[in-house]
């Protein structure tokens, strides 16, 4: 009897510890995914402050969402004059590559479409709505860092086309879009 009871006891222990091992493994996988996502967010934004990255992660901002969030303003500025100049297109594609968006990916193809055909009318409005939510869900420090990054890239796109007659200025319509973006982010 002691042998059979002992076997049953070991089976119970193994079942208990197998469940615990599955739980611990699941926790480890979640932790690794979190570290990977935070690393990707840091790489994509250039933000190295762990507290800011933690806030972005806690707010549920994924790398895909962040890519769209950072690229829509560039597209809006590029189309501000009613067309996209070659220099603007190149600046946006370079920014997208820096964000980790490959030209052959779905996001890359969508971006290229937006640079050829005017994006949907509600795209900027949707972006503004999302940006307001991001602003409300992160600290002032994180919000200022995000605003600086997004507005800096958008301003670089505006300057890329050279403004009126290629003189290196930002056109009035591009400046208006930059002001709209700034009002939402600041």
Contact map, one row per residue, 1 for C-alpha under 8 A:
111110000000000000000000000000000000000000000000000000000000000000000000000000000000000000000000000000000000000000000000000000000000000000000000000000000000000000000000000000000000000000
111111000000000000000000000000000000000000000000000000000000000000000000000000000000000000000000000000000000000000000000000000000000000000000000000000000000000000000000000000000000000000
111111100000000000000000000000000000000000000000000000000000000000000000000000000000000000000000000000000000000000000000000000000000000000000000000000000000000000000000000000000000000000
111111110000000000000000000000000000000000000000000000000000000000000000000000000000000000000000000000000000000000000000000000000000000000000000000000000000000000000000000000000000000000
111111111000000000000000000000000000000000000000000000000000000000000000000000000000000000000000000000000000000000000000000000000000000000000000000000000000000000000000000000000000000000
011111111100000000000000000000000000000000000000000000000000000000000000000000000000000000000000000000000000000000000000000000000000000000000000000000000000000000000000000000000000000000
001111111110000000000000000000000000000000000000000000000000000000000000000000000000000000000000000000000000000000000000000000000000000000000000000000000000000000000000000000000000000000
000111111111000000000000000000000000000000000000000000000000000000000000000000000000000000000000000000000000000000000000000000000000000000000000000000000000000000000000000000000000000000
000011111111100000000000000000000000000000000000000000000000000000000000000000000000000000000000000000000000000000000000000000000000000000000000000000000000000000000000000000000000000000
000001111111110000000000000000000000000000000000000000000000000000000000000000000000000000000000000000000000000000000000000000000000000000000000000000000000000000000000000000000000000000
000000111111111000000000000000000000000000000000000000000000000000000000000000000000000000000000000000000000000000000000000000000000000000000000000000000000000000000000000000000000000000
000000011111111100000000000000000000000000000000000000000000000000000000000000000000000000000000000000000000000000000000000000000000000000000000000000000000000000000000000000000000000000
000000001111111110000000000000000000000000000000000000000000000000000000000000000000000000000000000000000000000000000000000000000000000000000000000000000000000000000000000000000000000000
000000000111111111000000000000000000000000000000000000000000000000000000000000000000000000000000000000000000000000000000000000000000000000000000000000000000000000000000000000000000000000
000000000011111111100000000000000000000000000000000000000000000000000000000000000000000000000000000000000000000000000000000000000000000000000000000000000000000000000000000000000000000000
000000000001111111110000000000000000000000000000000000000000000000000000000000000000000000000000000000000000000000000000000000000000000000000000000000000000000000000000000000000000000000
000000000000111111111000000000000000000000000000000000000000000000000000000000000000000000000000000000000000000000000000000000000000000000000000000000000000000000000000000000000000000000
000000000000011111111100000000000000000000000000000000000000000000000000000000000000000000000000000000000000000000000000000000000000000000000000000000000000000000000000000000000000000000
000000000000001111111110000000000000000000000000000000000000000000000000000000000000000000000000000000000000000000000000000000000000000000000000000000000000000000000000000000000000000000
000000000000000111111111000000000000000000000000000000000000000000000000000000000000000000000000000000000000000000000000000000000000000000000000000000000000000000000000000000000000000000
000000000000000011111111100000000000000000000000000000000000000000000000000000000000000000000000000000000000000000000000000000000000000000000000000000000000000000000000000000000000000000
000000000000000001111111110000000000000000000000000000000000000000000000000000000000000000000000000000000000000000000000000000000000000000000000000000000000000000000000000000000000000000
000000000000000000111111111000000000000000000000000000000000000000000000000000000000000000000000000000000000000000000000000000000000000000000000000000000000000000000000000000000000000000
000000000000000000011111111100000000000000000000000000000000000000000000000000000000000000000000000000000000000000000000000000000000000000000000000000000000000000000000000000000000000000
000000000000000000001111111110000000000000000000000000000000000000000000000000000000000000000000000000000000000000000000000000000000000000000000000000000000000000000000000000000000000000
000000000000000000000111111111000000000000000000000000000000000000000000000000000000000000000000000000000000000000000000000000000000000000000000000000000000000000000000000000000000000000
000000000000000000000011111111100000000000000000000000000000000000000000000000000000000000000000000000000000000000000000000000000000000000000000000000000000000000000000000000000000000000
000000000000000000000001111111110000000000000000000000000000000000000000000000000000000000000000000000000000000000000000000000000000000000000000000000000000000000000000000000000000000000
000000000000000000000000111111111000000000000000000000000000000000000000000000000000000000000000000000000000000000000000000000000000000000000000000000000000000000000000000000000000000000
000000000000000000000000011111111100000000000000000000000000000000000000000000000000000000000000000000000000000000000000000000000000000000000000000000000000000000000000000000000000000000
000000000000000000000000001111111110000000000000000000000000000000000000000000000000000000000000000000000000000000000000000000000000000000000000000000000000000000000000000000000000000000
000000000000000000000000000111111111000000000000000000000000000000000000000000000000000000000000000000000000000000000000000000000000000000000000000000000000000000000000000000000000000000
000000000000000000000000000011111111100000000000000000000000000000000000000000000000000000000000000000000000000000000000000000000000000000000000000000000000000000000000000000000000000000
000000000000000000000000000001111111110000000000000000000000000000000000000000000000000000000000000000000000000000000000000000000000000000000000000000000000000000000000000000000000000000
000000000000000000000000000000111111111000000000000000000000000000000000000000000000000000000000000000000000000000000000000000000000000000000000000000000000000000000000000000000000000000
000000000000000000000000000000011111111100000000000000000000000000000000000000000000000000000000000000000000000000000000000000000000000000000000000000000000000000000000000000000000000000
000000000000000000000000000000001111111110000000000000001000011000000000000000000000000000000000000000000000000000000000000000000000000000000000000000000000000000000000000000000000000000
000000000000000000000000000000000111111111000000000011001000000000000000000000000000000000000000000000000000000000000000000000000000000000000000000000000000000000000000000000000000000000
000000000000000000000000000000000011111111100000000000000000000000000000000000000000000000000000000000000000000000000000000000000000000000000000000000000000000000000000000000000000000000
000000000000000000000000000000000001111111110000000000000000001000000000000000000000000000000000000000000000000000000000000000000000000000000000000000000000000000000000000000000000000000
000000000000000000000000000000000000111111111010000010010000011001000000000000000000000000000000000000000000000000000000000000000000000000000000000000000000000000000000000000000000000000
000000000000000000000000000000000000011111111111000010000000000000000000000000000000000000000000000000000000000000000000000000000000000000000000000000000000000000000000000000000000000000
000000000000000000000000000000000000001111111110000000000000000000000000000000000000000000000000001000000000000000000000000000000000000000000000000000000000000000000000000000000000000000
000000000000000000000000000000000000000111111100000000000000001000100000000000000000000000000000011100000000000000000000000000000000000000000000000000000000000000000000000000000000000000
000000000000000000000000000000000000000011111110000000000000000000000000000000000000000000000000001000000000000000000000000000000000000000000000010010000000000000000000000000000000000000
000000000000000000000000000000000000000001111111000000000000000000000000000000000000000000000000000000000000000000000000000000000000000000000000000000000000000000000000000000000000000000
000000000000000000000000000000000000000011101111100110000000000000000000000000000000000000000000000000000000000000000000000000000000000000000000100000000000000000000000000000000000000000
000000000000000000000000000000000000000001000111110110000000000000000000000000000000000000000000000000000000000000000000000000000000000000000000000000000000000000000000000000000000000000
000000000000000000000000000000000000000000000011111110000000000000000000000000000000000000000000000000000000000000000000000000000000000000000000000000000000000000000000000000000000000000
000000000000000000000000000000000000000000000001111111000000000000000000000000000000000000000000000000000000000000000000000000000000000000000000000000000000000000000000000000000000000000
000000000000000000000000000000000000000000000000111111100000000000000000000000000000000000000000000000000000000000000000000000000000000000000000000000000000000000000000000000000000000000
000000000000000000000000000000000000000000000011111111110000000000000000000000000000000000000000000000000000000000000000000000000000000000101100000000000000000000000000000000000000000000
000000000000000000000000000000000000010011000011111111111000000000000000000000000000000000000000000000000000000000000000000000000000000000000000000000000000000000000000000000000000000000
000000000000000000000000000000000000010000000000011111111100000000000000000000000000000000000000000000000000000000000000000000000000000000000000000000000000000000000000000000000000000000
000000000000000000000000000000000000000000000000001111111110000000000000000000000000000000000000000000000000000000000000000000000000000001100100000000000000000000000000000000000000000000
000000000000000000000000000000000000000010000000000111111111100000000000000000000000000000000000000000000000000000000000000000000000000001000000000000000000000000000000000000000000000000
000000000000000000000000000000000000110000000000000011111111110000000000000000000000000000000000000000000000000000000000000000000000000000000000000000000000000000000000000000000000000000
000000000000000000000000000000000000000000000000000001111111100000000000000000000000000000000000000000000000000000000000000000000000000000000000000000000000000000000000000000000000000000
000000000000000000000000000000000000000000000000000000111111100000000000000000000000000000000000000000000000000000000000000000000000010011000000000000000000000000000000000000000000000000
000000000000000000000000000000000000000000000000000000011111110000000000000000000000000000000000000000000000000000000000000000000000000000000000000000000000000000000000000000000000000000
000000000000000000000000000000000000000000000000000000011111111011000000000000000000000000000000000000000000000000000000000000000000000000000000000000000000000000000000000000000000000000
000000000000000000000000000000000000100010000000000000001001111111000000000000000000000000000000000000000000000000000000000000000000000000000000000000000000000000000000000000000000000000
000000000000000000000000000000000000100110010000000000000000111111100000000000000000000000000000000000000000000000000000000000000000000000000000000000000000000000000000000000000000000000
000000000000000000000000000000000000000000000000000000000000011111110000000000000000000000000000000000000000000000000000000000000000000000000000000000000000000000000000000000000000000000
000000000000000000000000000000000000000000000000000000000000111111111000000000000000000000000000000000000000000000000000000000000000000000000000000000000000000000000000000000000000000000
000000000000000000000000000000000000000010000000000000000000111111111100000000000000000000000000000000000000000000000000000000000000000000000000000000000000000000000000000000000000000000
000000000000000000000000000000000000000000010000000000000000001111111110000000000000000000000001001010000000000000000000000000000000000000000000000000000000000000000000000000000000000000
000000000000000000000000000000000000000000000000000000000000000111111111000000000000000000000000000000000000000000000000000000000000000000000000000000000000000000000000000000000000000000
000000000000000000000000000000000000000000000000000000000000000011111111100000000000000000000000000000000000000000000000000000100010000000000000000000000000000000000000000000000000000000
000000000000000000000000000000000000000000000000000000000000000001111111110000000000000000000000000000000000000000000000000000000000000000000000000001000000000000000000000000000000000000
000000000000000000000000000000000000000000000000000000000000000000111111111000000000000000010011000000000000000000000000000000000000000000000000000000000000000000000000000000000000000000
000000000000000000000000000000000000000000000000000000000000000000011111111100000000000000000000000000000000000000000000001100100000000000000000000000000000000000000000000000000000000000
000000000000000000000000000000000000000000000000000000000000000000001111111110000000000000000000000000000000000000000000000100000000000000000000000001100100000000000000000000000000100000
000000000000000000000000000000000000000000000000000000000000000000000111111111000000000000010000000000000000000000000000000000000000000000000000000000001100100000000000000000000000000000
000000000000000000000000000000000000000000000000000000000000000000000011111111100000000000010000000000000000000001100000000000000000000000000000000000000000000000000000000000000000000000
000000000000000000000000000000000000000000000000000000000000000000000001111111110000000000000000000000000000000000000000000100000000000000000000000000000000000000000000000000001000000000
000000000000000000000000000000000000000000000000000000000000000000000000111111110000000000000000000000000000000000000000000000000000000000000000000000000100110000000000000001001100000000
000000000000000000000000000000000000000000000000000000000000000000000000011111111011100110000000000000000000000000000000000000000000000000000000000000000000110000000000000001000000000000
000000000000000000000000000000000000000000000000000000000000000000000000001111111111000000000000000000000000000000000100000000000000000000000000000000000000000000000000000000000000000000
000000000000000000000000000000000000000000000000000000000000000000000000000111111110000000000000000000000000000000000000000000000000000000000000000000000000000000000000000011001000000000
000000000000000000000000000000000000000000000000000000000000000000000000000001111111000000000000000000000000000000000000000000000000000000000000000000000000000000000000001011000000000000
000000000000000000000000000000000000000000000000000000000000000000000000000000111111000000000000000000000000000000000000000000000000000000000000000000000000000000000000000000000000000000
000000000000000000000000000000000000000000000000000000000000000000000000000001111111100000000000000000000000000000000000000000000000000000000000000000000000000000000000000000000000000000
000000000000000000000000000000000000000000000000000000000000000000000000000001101111110110000000000000000000000000110000000000000000000000000000000000000000000000000000000000000000000000
000000000000000000000000000000000000000000000000000000000000000000000000000001000011111110000000000000000000000000000000000000000000000000000000000000000000000010000000000000000000000000
000000000000000000000000000000000000000000000000000000000000000000000000000000000001111111000000000000000000000000000000000000000000000000000000000000000000000010000000000000000000000000
000000000000000000000000000000000000000000000000000000000000000000000000000000000000111111100000000000000000000000000000000000000000000000000000000000000000000110000000000000000000000000
000000000000000000000000000000000000000000000000000000000000000000000000000001000001111111110000000000000000000000000000000000000000000000000000000000000000110110000000000000000000000000
000000000000000000000000000000000000000000000000000000000000000000000000000001000001111111111000000000000000000000100000000000000000000000000000000000000000000000000000000000000000000000
000000000000000000000000000000000000000000000000000000000000000000000000000000000000011111111100000000000000000000000000000000000000000000000000000000000000000000000000000000000000000000
000000000000000000000000000000000000000000000000000000000000000000000000000000000000001111111110000000000000000000000000000000000000000000000000000000000001100100000000000000000000000000
000000000000000000000000000000000000000000000000000000000000000000000010011000000000000111111111000000000000000000000000000000000000000000000000000000000000100000000000000000000000000000
000000000000000000000000000000000000000000000000000000000000000000000000000000000000000011111111100000000000000000000000000000000000000000000000000000000000000000000000000000000000000000
000000000000000000000000000000000000000000000000000000000000000000000000000000000000000001111111110000000000000000000000000000000000000000000000000000000000000000000000000000000000000000
000000000000000000000000000000000000000000000000000000000000000000000010000000000000000000111111111000000000000000000000000000000000000000000000000000001000000000000000000000000000000000
000000000000000000000000000000000000000000000000000000000000000000100010000000000000000000011111111111000001000000000000000000000000000000000000000000000000000000000000000000000000000000
000000000000000000000000000000000000000000000000000000000000000000000000000000000000000000001111111111100000000000000000000000000000000000000000000000000000000000000000000000000000000000
000000000000000000000000000000000000000000010000000000000000000000000000000000000000000000000111111110000000000000000000000000000000000000000000000000000000000000000000000000000000000000
000000000000000000000000000000000000000000111000000000000000000000100000000000000000000000000011111110000000000000000000000000000000000000000000000000000000000000000000000000000000000000
000000000000000000000000000000000000000000010000000000000000000000000000000000000000000000000001111111000000000000000000000000000000000000000000000000000000000000000000000000000000000000
000000000000000000000000000000000000000000000000000000000000000000100000000000000000000000000001111111101011000000000000000000000000000000000000000000000000000000000000000000000000000000
000000000000000000000000000000000000000000000000000000000000000000000000000000000000000000000001100111111011000000000000000000000000000000000000000000000000000000000000000000000000000000
000000000000000000000000000000000000000000000000000000000000000000000000000000000000000000000000100011111011100100000000000000000000000000000000000000000000000000000000000000000000000000
000000000000000000000000000000000000000000000000000000000000000000000000000000000000000000000000000001111101100000000000000000000000000000000000000000000000000000000000000000000000000000
000000000000000000000000000000000000000000000000000000000000000000000000000000000000000000000000000011111111100000000000000000000000000000000000000000000000000000000000000000000000000000
000000000000000000000000000000000000000000000000000000000000000000000000000000000000000000000000000000011111110000000000000000000000000000000000000000000000000000000000000000000000000000
000000000000000000000000000000000000000000000000000000000000000000000000000000000000000000000000000011101111111000000000000000000000000000000000000000000000000000000000000000000000000000
000000000000000000000000000000000000000000000000000000000000000000000000000000000000000000000001000011111111111100000000000000000000000000000000000000000000000000000000000000000000000000
000000000000000000000000000000000000000000000000000000000000000000000000000000000000000000000000000000111111111110000000000000000000000000000000000000000000000000000000000000000000000000
000000000000000000000000000000000000000000000000000000000000000000000000000000000000000000000000000000000111111111000000000000000000000000000000000000000000000000000000000000000000000000
000000000000000000000000000000000000000000000000000000000000000000000000000000000000000000000000000000000011111111100000000000000000000000000000000000000000000000000000000000000000000000
000000000000000000000000000000000000000000000000000000000000000000000000000000000000000000000000000000100001111111110000000000000000000000000000000000000000000000000000000000000000000000
000000000000000000000000000000000000000000000000000000000000000000000000000000000000000000000000000000000000111111111010000000000000000000000000000000000000000000000000000000000000000000
000000000000000000000000000000000000000000000000000000000000000000000000001000000000000000000000000000000000011111111110000000000000000000000000000000000000000000000000000000000000000000
000000000000000000000000000000000000000000000000000000000000000000000000001000000001000010000000000000000000001111111110000000000000000000000000000000000000000000000000000000000000000000
000000000000000000000000000000000000000000000000000000000000000000000000000000000001000000000000000000000000000111111100000000000000000000000000000000000000000000000000000000000000000000
000000000000000000000000000000000000000000000000000000000000000000000000000000000000000000000000000000000000000011111110000000000000000000000000000000000000000000000000000000000000000000
000000000000000000000000000000000000000000000000000000000000000000000000000000100000000000000000000000000000000001111111000000000000000000000000000000000000000000000000000000000000000000
000000000000000000000000000000000000000000000000000000000000000000000000000000000000000000000000000000000000000011101111101000000000000000000000000000000000000000000000000000000000000000
000000000000000000000000000000000000000000000000000000000000000000000000000000000000000000000000000000000000000000000111111000000000000000000000000000000000000000000000000000000000000000
000000000000000000000000000000000000000000000000000000000000000000000000000000000000000000000000000000000000000000000011111110000000000000000000000000000000000000000000000000000000000000
000000000000000000000000000000000000000000000000000000000000000000000000000000000000000000000000000000000000000000000001111111000000000000000000000000000000000000000000000000000000000000
000000000000000000000000000000000000000000000000000000000000000000000001000000000000000000000000000000000000000000000011111111100000000000000000000000000000000000000000000000000000000000
000000000000000000000000000000000000000000000000000000000000000000000001100100000000000000000000000000000000000000000000111111110000000000000000000000000000000000000000000000000000000000
000000000000000000000000000000000000000000000000000000000000000000000000000000000000000000000000000000000000000000000000111111111000000000000000000000000000000000000000000000000000000000
000000000000000000000000000000000000000000000000000000000000000000000000000000000000000000000000000000000000000000000000011111111100000000000000000000000000000000000000000000000000000000
000000000000000000000000000000000000000000000000000000000000000000001001000000000000000000000000000000000000000000000000001111111110000000000000000000000000000000000000000000000000000000
000000000000000000000000000000000000000000000000000000000000000000000000000000000000000000000000000000000000000000000000000111111111000000000000000000000000000000000000000000000000100100
000000000000000000000000000000000000000000000000000000000000000000000000000000000000000000000000000000000000000000000000000011111111100000000000000000000000000000000000000000000000000000
000000000000000000000000000000000000000000000000000000000000000000000000000000000000000000000000000000000000000000000000000001111111110000000000000000000000000000000000000000000000000000
000000000000000000000000000000000000000000000000000000000000000000001000000000000000000000000000000000000000000000000000000000111111111000000000000000000000000000000000000000000000000110
000000000000000000000000000000000000000000000000000000000000000000000000000000000000000000000000000000000000000000000000000000011111111100000000000000000000000000000000000000000000000110
000000000000000000000000000000000000000000000000000000000000000000000000000000000000000000000000000000000000000000000000000000001111111110000000000000000000000000000000000000000000000000
000000000000000000000000000000000000000000000000000000000010000000000000000000000000000000000000000000000000000000000000000000000111111111000010000000000000000000000000000000000000000000
000000000000000000000000000000000000000000000000000000000000000000000000000000000000000000000000000000000000000000000000000000000011111111100010000000000000000000000000000000000000000010
000000000000000000000000000000000000000000000000000000000000000000000000000000000000000000000000000000000000000000000000000000000001111111100000000000000000000000000000000000000000000000
000000000000000000000000000000000000000000000000000000000010000000000000000000000000000000000000000000000000000000000000000000000000111111100000000000000000000000000000000000000000000000
000000000000000000000000000000000000000000000000000000110010000000000000000000000000000000000000000000000000000000000000000000000000011111110110000000000000000000000000000000000000000000
000000000000000000000000000000000000000000000000000100100000000000000000000000000000000000000000000000000000000000000000000000000000001111111110000000000000000000000000000000000000000000
000000000000000000000000000000000000000000000000000000000000000000000000000000000000000000000000000000000000000000000000000000000000000001111111000000000000000000000000000000000000000000
000000000000000000000000000000000000000000000000000100000000000000000000000000000000000000000000000000000000000000000000000000000000000000111111100000000000000000000000000000000000000000
000000000000000000000000000000000000000000000000000100100000000000000000000000000000000000000000000000000000000000000000000000000000000001111111110000000000000000000000000000000000000000
000000000000000000000000000000000000000000000000000000000000000000000000000000000000000000000000000000000000000000000000000000000000011001111111111000000000000000000000000000000000000011
000000000000000000000000000000000000000000000000000000000000000000000000000000000000000000000000000000000000000000000000000000000000000000011111111100000000000000000000000000000000000011
000000000000000000000000000000000000000000000010000000000000000000000000000000000000000000000000000000000000000000000000000000000000000000001111111110000000000000000000000000000000000000
000000000000000000000000000000000000000000001000000000000000000000000000000000000000000000000000000000000000000000000000000000000000000000000111111111000000000000000000000000000000000000
000000000000000000000000000000000000000000000000000000000000000000000000000000000000000000000000000000000000000000000000000000000000000000000011111111100000000000000000000000000000010011
000000000000000000000000000000000000000000000000000000000000000000000000000000000000000000000000000000000000000000000000000000000000000000000001111111110000000000000000000000000000000000
000000000000000000000000000000000000000000001000000000000000000000000000000000000000000000000000000000000000000000000000000000000000000000000000111111111000000000000000000000000000000000
000000000000000000000000000000000000000000000000000000000000000000000100100000000000000000000000000000000000000000000000000000000000000000000000011111111100000000000000000000000000000000
000000000000000000000000000000000000000000000000000000000000000000000000100000000000000000000000000000000000000000000000000000000000000000000000001111111110000000000000000000000100110000
000000000000000000000000000000000000000000000000000000000000000000000000000000000000000000000000000000000000000000000000000000000000000000000000000111111111000000000000000000000000000000
000000000000000000000000000000000000000000000000000000000000000000000000010000000000000000000010000000000000000000000000000000000000000000000000000011111111100000000000000000000000000000
000000000000000000000000000000000000000000000000000000000000000000000000110010000000000000000000000000000000000000000000000000000000000000000000000001111111110000000000000000000100000000
000000000000000000000000000000000000000000000000000000000000000000000000000000000000000000000000000000000000000000000000000000000000000000000000000000111111111000000000000000000100000000
000000000000000000000000000000000000000000000000000000000000000000000000000000000000000000100000000000000000000000000000000000000000000000000000000000011111111100000000000000000000000000
000000000000000000000000000000000000000000000000000000000000000000000000010011000000000100110000000000000000000000000000000000000000000000000000000000001111111110000000000000000000000000
000000000000000000000000000000000000000000000000000000000000000000000000000011000000000100000000000000000000000000000000000000000000000000000000000000000111111111100000011001000000000000
000000000000000000000000000000000000000000000000000000000000000000000000000000000000000000000000000000000000000000000000000000000000000000000000000000000011111111100001110000000000000000
000000000000000000000000000000000000000000000000000000000000000000000000000000000000001100100000000000000000000000000000000000000000000000000000000000000001111111000001000000000000000000
000000000000000000000000000000000000000000000000000000000000000000000000000000000000111100000000000000000000000000000000000000000000000000000000000000000000111111100101000000000000000000
000000000000000000000000000000000000000000000000000000000000000000000000000000000000000000000000000000000000000000000000000000000000000000000000000000000000011111111111110000000000000000
000000000000000000000000000000000000000000000000000000000000000000000000000000000000000000000000000000000000000000000000000000000000000000000000000000000000011011111111111000000000000000
000000000000000000000000000000000000000000000000000000000000000000000000000000000000000000000000000000000000000000000000000000000000000000000000000000000000000001111111111000000000000000
000000000000000000000000000000000000000000000000000000000000000000000000000000000000000000000000000000000000000000000000000000000000000000000000000000000000000001111110000000000000000000
000000000000000000000000000000000000000000000000000000000000000000000000000000000000000000000000000000000000000000000000000000000000000000000000000000000000000011111111100000000000000000
000000000000000000000000000000000000000000000000000000000000000000000000000000000000000000000000000000000000000000000000000000000000000000000000000000000000000001111111100000000000000000
000000000000000000000000000000000000000000000000000000000000000000000000000000000000000000000000000000000000000000000000000000000000000000000000000000000000001111110111110000000000000000
000000000000000000000000000000000000000000000000000000000000000000000000000000000000000000000000000000000000000000000000000000000000000000000000000000000000001001110111111000000000000000
000000000000000000000000000000000000000000000000000000000000000000000000000000000000000000000000000000000000000000000000000000000000000000000000000000000000011001110001111101100000000000
000000000000000000000000000000000000000000000000000000000000000000000000000000001000000000000000000000000000000000000000000000000000000000000000000000000000010000110000111111100000000000
000000000000000000000000000000000000000000000000000000000000000000000000000000000000000000000000000000000000000000000000000000000000000000000000000000000000000000000000011111110000000000
000000000000000000000000000000000000000000000000000000000000000000000000000000011000000000000000000000000000000000000000000000000000000000000000000000000000000000000000001111111000000000
000000000000000000000000000000000000000000000000000000000000000000000000000011011000000000000000000000000000000000000000000000000000000000000000000000000000010000000000011111111100000000
000000000000000000000000000000000000000000000000000000000000000000000000000000000000000000000000000000000000000000000000000000000000000000000000000000000000000000000000011111111110000000
000000000000000000000000000000000000000000000000000000000000000000000000000000000000000000000000000000000000000000000000000000000000000000000000000000000000000000000000000111111111000000
000000000000000000000000000000000000000000000000000000000000000000000000000110010000000000000000000000000000000000000000000000000000000000000000000000000000000000000000000011111111100000
000000000000000000000000000000000000000000000000000000000000000000000000000010000000000000000000000000000000000000000000000000000000000000000000000000100110000000000000000001111111110000
000000000000000000000000000000000000000000000000000000000000000000000000000000000000000000000000000000000000000000000000000000000000000000000000000000000000000000000000000000111111111000
000000000000000000000000000000000000000000000000000000000000000000000000000000000000000000000000000000000000000000000000000000000000000000000000000000000000000000000000000000011111111100
000000000000000000000000000000000000000000000000000000000000000000000000100000000000000000000000000000000000000000000000000000010000000000000000000000100000000000000000000000001111111110
000000000000000000000000000000000000000000000000000000000000000000000000000000000000000000000000000000000000000000000000000000000000000000000000001000100000000000000000000000000111111111
000000000000000000000000000000000000000000000000000000000000000000000000000000000000000000000000000000000000000000000000000000000000000000000000000000000000000000000000000000000011111111
000000000000000000000000000000000000000000000000000000000000000000000000000000000000000000000000000000000000000000000000000000010011000000000000000000000000000000000000000000000001111111
000000000000000000000000000000000000000000000000000000000000000000000000000000000000000000000000000000000000000000000000000000000011001000000011001000000000000000000000000000000000111111
000000000000000000000000000000000000000000000000000000000000000000000000000000000000000000000000000000000000000000000000000000000000000000000011001000000000000000000000000000000000011111
